[in-house]
Every structure is written in C-alpha cells, then in structure tokens.
Amino acid sequence: TMDDVVKTTVWLEDARDFGAFNAVYARHFPKNPPARTTVESRLMIDIKIEVEAVAYLPL
C-alpha cells in the first residue's frame, strides 16, 4: 500500500509544475510522507512526470 512507501524519486519535465505536483503528492501521502528527491529533467518519452517508489514490507 501507499503506507509501505519509504522513498520516492520524481522527475518533472518542467520545474514550474512542482506546486501542482506537490499538492497531488500530499493528497496521497497526507501523514509522514516518504523521503523524496525531486528533479527537473528531460524525459525519454513524451510524459510530464515520472515517479519511482521504493516500498518496505517486513516479512
């Protein structure tokens, strides 16, 4: 679940989209959001955002 996410890396095509992205991100992680790195980058395909998430679920 989203509660298991401990780290995200986000690539935005345009840093001006950060405010809108951050508002949506906060809705998905309202309490204790995971560690996050966000960078502006040219993306390989025609998309505005890419998100990589790492989750931890103890056995």
mmCIF file as gemmi writes it, N, C-alpha and C atoms, coordinates in Angstrom:
data_model
loop_
_atom_site.group_PDB
_atom_site.id
_atom_site.type_symbol
_atom_site.label_atom_id
_atom_site.label_alt_id
_atom_site.label_comp_id
_atom_site.label_asym_id
_atom_site.label_entity_id
_atom_site.label_seq_id
_atom_site.pdbx_PDB_ins_code
_atom_site.Cartn_x
_atom_site.Cartn_y
_atom_site.Cartn_z
_atom_site.occupancy
_atom_site.B_iso_or_equiv
_atom_site.pdbx_formal_charge
_atom_site.auth_seq_id
_atom_site.auth_asym_id
_atom_site.pdbx_PDB_model_num
ATOM 1 N N . THR Axp A 1 ? 0.839 -1.192 0 1 0 ? 1 A 1
ATOM 2 C CA . THR Axp A 1 ? 0 0 0 1 0 ? 1 A 1
ATOM 3 C C . THR Axp A 1 ? 0.88 1.25 0 1 0 ? 1 A 1
ATOM 4 N N . MET Axp A 2 ? 0.252 2.385 -0.126 1 0 ? 2 A 1
ATOM 5 C CA . MET Axp A 2 ? 0.998 3.645 -0.09 1 0 ? 2 A 1
ATOM 6 C C . MET Axp A 2 ? 1.68 3.84 1.269 1 0 ? 2 A 1
ATOM 7 N N . ASP Axp A 3 ? 1.138 3.219 2.315 1 0 ? 3 A 1
ATOM 8 C CA . ASP Axp A 3 ? 1.753 3.326 3.643 1 0 ? 3 A 1
ATOM 9 C C . ASP Axp A 3 ? 3.111 2.627 3.71 1 0 ? 3 A 1
ATOM 10 N N . ASP Axp A 4 ? 3.374 1.725 2.779 1 0 ? 4 A 1
ATOM 11 C CA . ASP Axp A 4 ? 4.636 0.987 2.763 1 0 ? 4 A 1
ATOM 12 C C . ASP Axp A 4 ? 5.745 1.704 1.996 1 0 ? 4 A 1
ATOM 13 N N . VAL Axp A 5 ? 5.408 2.785 1.304 1 0 ? 5 A 1
ATOM 14 C CA . VAL Axp A 5 ? 6.401 3.52 0.515 1 0 ? 5 A 1
ATOM 15 C C . VAL Axp A 5 ? 7.324 4.288 1.464 1 0 ? 5 A 1
ATOM 16 N N . VAL Axp A 6 ? 8.636 4.094 1.296 1 0 ? 6 A 1
ATOM 17 C CA . VAL Axp A 6 ? 9.614 4.744 2.174 1 0 ? 6 A 1
ATOM 18 C C . VAL Axp A 6 ? 10.451 5.797 1.452 1 0 ? 6 A 1
ATOM 19 N N . LYS Axp A 7 ? 10.47 5.763 0.113 1 0 ? 7 A 1
ATOM 20 C CA . LYS Axp A 7 ? 11.293 6.712 -0.649 1 0 ? 7 A 1
ATOM 21 C C . LYS Axp A 7 ? 10.731 6.838 -2.051 1 0 ? 7 A 1
ATOM 22 N N . THR Axp A 8 ? 10.694 8.062 -2.567 1 0 ? 8 A 1
ATOM 23 C CA . THR Axp A 8 ? 10.313 8.276 -3.958 1 0 ? 8 A 1
ATOM 24 C C . THR Axp A 8 ? 11.352 9.159 -4.634 1 0 ? 8 A 1
ATOM 25 N N . THR Axp A 9 ? 11.506 8.933 -5.916 1 0 ? 9 A 1
ATOM 26 C CA . THR Axp A 9 ? 12.304 9.813 -6.761 1 0 ? 9 A 1
ATOM 27 C C . THR Axp A 9 ? 11.375 10.285 -7.866 1 0 ? 9 A 1
ATOM 28 N N . VAL Axp A 10 ? 11.328 11.589 -8.053 1 0 ? 10 A 1
ATOM 29 C CA . VAL Axp A 10 ? 10.397 12.186 -9.008 1 0 ? 10 A 1
ATOM 30 C C . VAL Axp A 10 ? 11.176 13 -10.02 1 0 ? 10 A 1
ATOM 31 N N . TRP Axp A 11 ? 10.867 12.782 -11.288 1 0 ? 11 A 1
ATOM 32 C CA . TRP Axp A 11 ? 11.443 13.584 -12.359 1 0 ? 11 A 1
ATOM 33 C C . TRP Axp A 11 ? 10.312 14.385 -12.984 1 0 ? 11 A 1
ATOM 34 N N . LEU Axp A 12 ? 10.454 15.704 -12.98 1 0 ? 12 A 1
ATOM 35 C CA . LEU Axp A 12 ? 9.483 16.59 -13.621 1 0 ? 12 A 1
ATOM 36 C C . LEU Axp A 12 ? 10.099 17.147 -14.895 1 0 ? 12 A 1
ATOM 37 N N . GLU Axp A 13 ? 9.326 17.18 -15.961 1 0 ? 13 A 1
ATOM 38 C CA . GLU Axp A 13 ? 9.824 17.765 -17.198 1 0 ? 13 A 1
ATOM 39 C C . GLU Axp A 13 ? 10.006 19.275 -17.047 1 0 ? 13 A 1
ATOM 40 N N . ASP Axp A 14 ? 9.163 19.901 -16.222 1 0 ? 14 A 1
ATOM 41 C CA . ASP Axp A 14 ? 9.202 21.352 -16.04 1 0 ? 14 A 1
ATOM 42 C C . ASP Axp A 14 ? 9.061 21.664 -14.55 1 0 ? 14 A 1
ATOM 43 N N . ALA Axp A 15 ? 10.051 22.308 -13.98 1 0 ? 15 A 1
ATOM 44 C CA . ALA Axp A 15 ? 10.035 22.619 -12.543 1 0 ? 15 A 1
ATOM 45 C C . ALA Axp A 15 ? 8.858 23.507 -12.158 1 0 ? 15 A 1
ATOM 46 N N . ARG Axp A 16 ? 8.292 24.223 -13.114 1 0 ? 16 A 1
ATOM 47 C CA . ARG Axp A 16 ? 7.126 25.069 -12.808 1 0 ? 16 A 1
ATOM 48 C C . ARG Axp A 16 ? 5.911 24.23 -12.427 1 0 ? 16 A 1
ATOM 49 N N . ASP Axp A 17 ? 5.928 22.938 -12.706 1 0 ? 17 A 1
ATOM 50 C CA . ASP Axp A 17 ? 4.83 22.042 -12.332 1 0 ? 17 A 1
ATOM 51 C C . ASP Axp A 17 ? 4.951 21.541 -10.893 1 0 ? 17 A 1
ATOM 52 N N . PHE Axp A 18 ? 6.003 21.943 -10.193 1 0 ? 18 A 1
ATOM 53 C CA . PHE Axp A 18 ? 6.246 21.406 -8.853 1 0 ? 18 A 1
ATOM 54 C C . PHE Axp A 18 ? 5.095 21.69 -7.893 1 0 ? 18 A 1
ATOM 55 N N . GLY Axp A 19 ? 4.558 22.894 -7.891 1 0 ? 19 A 1
ATOM 56 C CA . GLY Axp A 19 ? 3.47 23.23 -6.97 1 0 ? 19 A 1
ATOM 57 C C . GLY Axp A 19 ? 2.259 22.331 -7.155 1 0 ? 19 A 1
ATOM 58 N N . ALA Axp A 20 ? 1.841 22.146 -8.398 1 0 ? 20 A 1
ATOM 59 C CA . ALA Axp A 20 ? 0.69 21.285 -8.682 1 0 ? 20 A 1
ATOM 60 C C . ALA Axp A 20 ? 1.006 19.837 -8.313 1 0 ? 20 A 1
ATOM 61 N N . PHE Axp A 21 ? 2.203 19.39 -8.669 1 0 ? 21 A 1
ATOM 62 C CA . PHE Axp A 21 ? 2.605 18.026 -8.323 1 0 ? 21 A 1
ATOM 63 C C . PHE Axp A 21 ? 2.609 17.843 -6.809 1 0 ? 21 A 1
ATOM 64 N N . ASN Axp A 22 ? 3.17 18.794 -6.089 1 0 ? 22 A 1
ATOM 65 C CA . ASN Axp A 22 ? 3.284 18.679 -4.638 1 0 ? 22 A 1
ATOM 66 C C . ASN Axp A 22 ? 1.91 18.591 -3.974 1 0 ? 22 A 1
ATOM 67 N N . ALA Axp A 23 ? 0.932 19.318 -4.504 1 0 ? 23 A 1
ATOM 68 C CA . ALA Axp A 23 ? -0.426 19.263 -3.949 1 0 ? 23 A 1
ATOM 69 C C . ALA Axp A 23 ? -1.022 17.866 -4.126 1 0 ? 23 A 1
ATOM 70 N N . VAL Axp A 24 ? -0.833 17.268 -5.284 1 0 ? 24 A 1
ATOM 71 C CA . VAL Axp A 24 ? -1.343 15.91 -5.527 1 0 ? 24 A 1
ATOM 72 C C . VAL Axp A 24 ? -0.592 14.898 -4.663 1 0 ? 24 A 1
ATOM 73 N N . TYR Axp A 25 ? 0.713 15.052 -4.585 1 0 ? 25 A 1
ATOM 74 C CA . TYR Axp A 25 ? 1.545 14.152 -3.771 1 0 ? 25 A 1
ATOM 75 C C . TYR Axp A 25 ? 1.067 14.173 -2.314 1 0 ? 25 A 1
ATOM 76 N N . ALA Axp A 26 ? 0.772 15.351 -1.792 1 0 ? 26 A 1
ATOM 77 C CA . ALA Axp A 26 ? 0.326 15.491 -0.399 1 0 ? 26 A 1
ATOM 78 C C . ALA Axp A 26 ? -1.006 14.787 -0.162 1 0 ? 26 A 1
ATOM 79 N N . ARG Axp A 27 ? -1.855 14.727 -1.161 1 0 ? 27 A 1
ATOM 80 C CA . ARG Axp A 27 ? -3.127 14.005 -1.004 1 0 ? 27 A 1
ATOM 81 C C . ARG Axp A 27 ? -2.892 12.501 -0.882 1 0 ? 27 A 1
ATOM 82 N N . HIS Axp A 28 ? -1.863 11.994 -1.548 1 0 ? 28 A 1
ATOM 83 C CA . HIS Axp A 28 ? -1.569 10.558 -1.496 1 0 ? 28 A 1
ATOM 84 C C . HIS Axp A 28 ? -0.75 10.176 -0.266 1 0 ? 28 A 1
ATOM 85 N N . PHE Axp A 29 ? -0.018 11.127 0.284 1 0 ? 29 A 1
ATOM 86 C CA . PHE Axp A 29 ? 0.805 10.896 1.48 1 0 ? 29 A 1
ATOM 87 C C . PHE Axp A 29 ? 0.506 11.995 2.502 1 0 ? 29 A 1
ATOM 88 N N . PRO Axp A 30 ? -0.705 11.985 3.097 1 0 ? 30 A 1
ATOM 89 C CA . PRO Axp A 30 ? -1.097 13.084 3.987 1 0 ? 30 A 1
ATOM 90 C C . PRO Axp A 30 ? -0.338 13.13 5.314 1 0 ? 30 A 1
ATOM 91 N N . LYS Axp A 31 ? 0.09 11.979 5.815 1 0 ? 31 A 1
ATOM 92 C CA . LYS Axp A 31 ? 0.81 11.933 7.092 1 0 ? 31 A 1
ATOM 93 C C . LYS Axp A 31 ? 2.128 11.204 6.883 1 0 ? 31 A 1
ATOM 94 N N . ASN Axp A 32 ? 3.182 11.725 7.461 1 0 ? 32 A 1
ATOM 95 C CA . ASN Axp A 32 ? 4.501 11.094 7.382 1 0 ? 32 A 1
ATOM 96 C C . ASN Axp A 32 ? 4.87 10.686 5.954 1 0 ? 32 A 1
ATOM 97 N N . PRO Axp A 33 ? 4.974 11.65 5.053 1 0 ? 33 A 1
ATOM 98 C CA . PRO Axp A 33 ? 5.325 11.292 3.676 1 0 ? 33 A 1
ATOM 99 C C . PRO Axp A 33 ? 6.71 10.661 3.606 1 0 ? 33 A 1
ATOM 100 N N . PRO Axp A 34 ? 6.932 9.82 2.607 1 0 ? 34 A 1
ATOM 101 C CA . PRO Axp A 34 ? 8.24 9.182 2.469 1 0 ? 34 A 1
ATOM 102 C C . PRO Axp A 34 ? 9.306 10.192 2.061 1 0 ? 34 A 1
ATOM 103 N N . ALA Axp A 35 ? 10.552 9.816 2.26 1 0 ? 35 A 1
ATOM 104 C CA . ALA Axp A 35 ? 11.66 10.64 1.768 1 0 ? 35 A 1
ATOM 105 C C . ALA Axp A 35 ? 11.466 10.821 0.265 1 0 ? 35 A 1
ATOM 106 N N . ARG Axp A 36 ? 11.861 11.999 -0.234 1 0 ? 36 A 1
ATOM 107 C CA . ARG Axp A 36 ? 11.622 12.265 -1.654 1 0 ? 36 A 1
ATOM 108 C C . ARG Axp A 36 ? 12.751 13.086 -2.239 1 0 ? 36 A 1
ATOM 109 N N . THR Axp A 37 ? 13.139 12.727 -3.443 1 0 ? 37 A 1
ATOM 110 C CA . THR Axp A 37 ? 14.034 13.531 -4.258 1 0 ? 37 A 1
ATOM 111 C C . THR Axp A 37 ? 13.236 13.938 -5.486 1 0 ? 37 A 1
ATOM 112 N N . THR Axp A 38 ? 13.239 15.227 -5.805 1 0 ? 38 A 1
ATOM 113 C CA . THR Axp A 38 ? 12.533 15.717 -6.987 1 0 ? 38 A 1
ATOM 114 C C . THR Axp A 38 ? 13.499 16.533 -7.821 1 0 ? 38 A 1
ATOM 115 N N . VAL Axp A 39 ? 13.57 16.218 -9.105 1 0 ? 39 A 1
ATOM 116 C CA . VAL Axp A 39 ? 14.474 16.937 -10.003 1 0 ? 39 A 1
ATOM 117 C C . VAL Axp A 39 ? 13.758 17.275 -11.305 1 0 ? 39 A 1
ATOM 118 N N . GLU Axp A 40 ? 14.25 18.306 -11.956 1 0 ? 40 A 1
ATOM 119 C CA . GLU Axp A 40 ? 13.778 18.646 -13.297 1 0 ? 40 A 1
ATOM 120 C C . GLU Axp A 40 ? 14.68 17.934 -14.293 1 0 ? 40 A 1
ATOM 121 N N . SER Axp A 41 ? 14.066 17.331 -15.301 1 0 ? 41 A 1
ATOM 122 C CA . SER Axp A 41 ? 14.856 16.545 -16.246 1 0 ? 41 A 1
ATOM 123 C C . SER Axp A 41 ? 14.116 16.41 -17.571 1 0 ? 41 A 1
ATOM 124 N N . ARG Axp A 42 ? 14.869 16.325 -18.646 1 0 ? 42 A 1
ATOM 125 C CA . ARG Axp A 42 ? 14.263 15.947 -19.921 1 0 ? 42 A 1
ATOM 126 C C . ARG Axp A 42 ? 13.969 14.461 -19.833 1 0 ? 42 A 1
ATOM 127 N N . LEU Axp A 43 ? 12.742 14.091 -20.126 1 0 ? 43 A 1
ATOM 128 C CA . LEU Axp A 43 ? 12.345 12.699 -20.013 1 0 ? 43 A 1
ATOM 129 C C . LEU Axp A 43 ? 12.436 12.019 -21.374 1 0 ? 43 A 1
ATOM 130 N N . MET Axp A 44 ? 12.673 10.727 -21.356 1 0 ? 44 A 1
ATOM 131 C CA . MET Axp A 44 ? 12.943 9.973 -22.582 1 0 ? 44 A 1
ATOM 132 C C . MET Axp A 44 ? 11.739 9.873 -23.519 1 0 ? 44 A 1
ATOM 133 N N . ILE Axp A 45 ? 10.549 9.88 -22.945 1 0 ? 45 A 1
ATOM 134 C CA . ILE Axp A 45 ? 9.341 9.788 -23.765 1 0 ? 45 A 1
ATOM 135 C C . ILE Axp A 45 ? 8.474 11.004 -23.489 1 0 ? 45 A 1
ATOM 136 N N . ASP Axp A 46 ? 7.395 11.153 -24.218 1 0 ? 46 A 1
ATOM 137 C CA . ASP Axp A 46 ? 6.552 12.342 -24.115 1 0 ? 46 A 1
ATOM 138 C C . ASP Axp A 46 ? 5.629 12.262 -22.892 1 0 ? 46 A 1
ATOM 139 N N . ILE Axp A 47 ? 6.236 12.435 -21.723 1 0 ? 47 A 1
ATOM 140 C CA . ILE Axp A 47 ? 5.47 12.471 -20.477 1 0 ? 47 A 1
ATOM 141 C C . ILE Axp A 47 ? 5.926 13.678 -19.674 1 0 ? 47 A 1
ATOM 142 N N . LYS Axp A 48 ? 5.106 14.101 -18.723 1 0 ? 48 A 1
ATOM 143 C CA . LYS Axp A 48 ? 5.425 15.269 -17.904 1 0 ? 48 A 1
ATOM 144 C C . LYS Axp A 48 ? 6.105 14.902 -16.595 1 0 ? 48 A 1
ATOM 145 N N . ILE Axp A 49 ? 5.876 13.672 -16.138 1 0 ? 49 A 1
ATOM 146 C CA . ILE Axp A 49 ? 6.365 13.279 -14.817 1 0 ? 49 A 1
ATOM 147 C C . ILE Axp A 49 ? 6.675 11.783 -14.798 1 0 ? 49 A 1
ATOM 148 N N . GLU Axp A 50 ? 7.679 11.435 -14.031 1 0 ? 50 A 1
ATOM 149 C CA . GLU Axp A 50 ? 7.996 10.027 -13.778 1 0 ? 50 A 1
ATOM 150 C C . GLU Axp A 50 ? 8.233 9.891 -12.281 1 0 ? 50 A 1
ATOM 151 N N . VAL Axp A 51 ? 7.663 8.856 -11.686 1 0 ? 51 A 1
ATOM 152 C CA . VAL Axp A 51 ? 7.816 8.619 -10.25 1 0 ? 51 A 1
ATOM 153 C C . VAL Axp A 51 ? 8.307 7.193 -10.042 1 0 ? 51 A 1
ATOM 154 N N . GLU Axp A 52 ? 9.373 7.076 -9.262 1 0 ? 52 A 1
ATOM 155 C CA . GLU Axp A 52 ? 9.881 5.769 -8.844 1 0 ? 52 A 1
ATOM 156 C C . GLU Axp A 52 ? 9.645 5.678 -7.34 1 0 ? 52 A 1
ATOM 157 N N . ALA Axp A 53 ? 9.064 4.581 -6.89 1 0 ? 53 A 1
ATOM 158 C CA . ALA Axp A 53 ? 8.774 4.418 -5.468 1 0 ? 53 A 1
ATOM 159 C C . ALA Axp A 53 ? 9.435 3.148 -4.94 1 0 ? 53 A 1
ATOM 160 N N . VAL Axp A 54 ? 9.968 3.253 -3.736 1 0 ? 54 A 1
ATOM 161 C CA . VAL Axp A 54 ? 10.544 2.107 -3.036 1 0 ? 54 A 1
ATOM 162 C C . VAL Axp A 54 ? 9.666 1.851 -1.814 1 0 ? 54 A 1
ATOM 163 N N . ALA Axp A 55 ? 9.206 0.623 -1.684 1 0 ? 55 A 1
ATOM 164 C CA . ALA Axp A 55 ? 8.36 0.261 -0.547 1 0 ? 55 A 1
ATOM 165 C C . ALA Axp A 55 ? 9.067 -0.793 0.294 1 0 ? 55 A 1
ATOM 166 N N . TYR Axp A 56 ? 8.755 -0.795 1.581 1 0 ? 56 A 1
ATOM 167 C CA . TYR Axp A 56 ? 9.318 -1.775 2.505 1 0 ? 56 A 1
ATOM 168 C C . TYR Axp A 56 ? 8.164 -2.461 3.211 1 0 ? 56 A 1
ATOM 169 N N . LEU Axp A 57 ? 8.16 -3.772 3.142 1 0 ? 57 A 1
ATOM 170 C CA . LEU Axp A 57 ? 7.148 -4.56 3.821 1 0 ? 57 A 1
ATOM 171 C C . LEU Axp A 57 ? 7.864 -5.67 4.57 1 0 ? 57 A 1
ATOM 172 N N . PRO Axp A 58 ? 7.928 -5.588 5.907 1 0 ? 58 A 1
ATOM 173 C CA . PRO Axp A 58 ? 8.63 -6.625 6.665 1 0 ? 58 A 1
ATOM 174 C C . PRO Axp A 58 ? 7.965 -7.987 6.469 1 0 ? 58 A 1
ATOM 175 N N . LEU Axp A 59 ? 8.794 -9.011 6.462 1 0 ? 59 A 1
ATOM 176 C CA . LEU Axp A 59 ? 8.267 -10.376 6.311 1 0 ? 59 A 1
ATOM 177 C C . LEU Axp A 59 ? 7.705 -10.887 7.608 1 0 ? 59 A 1
